[in-house]
Amino acid sequence: MIEKSWKEQRLAKRRFWEAHIQTWEKSGLSQNEYCRRSNIKKSQFTYWKIKIFKERFSPGGQLTFVPVAQPPQSVQETHDETGITVHLGKAKIQLSTNFDTTSFVKIVSLLEKGL
């Protein structure tokens, strides 16, 4: 039997954790409950979740924030049959009707921490 190379092992581990992260995001469970039910260590799950999220939201793997000169004066929402548009000052975020609420909440949370 031929052993997998170090690179292949690393890729297999990454795919394993990416699959768990995606399943958890869709599950609606808390991280603790998901780890308990999946019989995986919470510390390893957290490590990989942070690693994968950083890479997902920033091409270089580092979270970056753009400084905002003034905080938004108002937040407005408009709804139509195609989804929701959120206005934050001059910024506009358009969401389709079937957008992933979990990801949106995480993005807003990251943006709030950067302001």
Helices and strands as residue ranges (DSSP letters): H 6-27, H 31-38, H 42-57, E 75-80, E 83-88, E 91-96, H 101-114
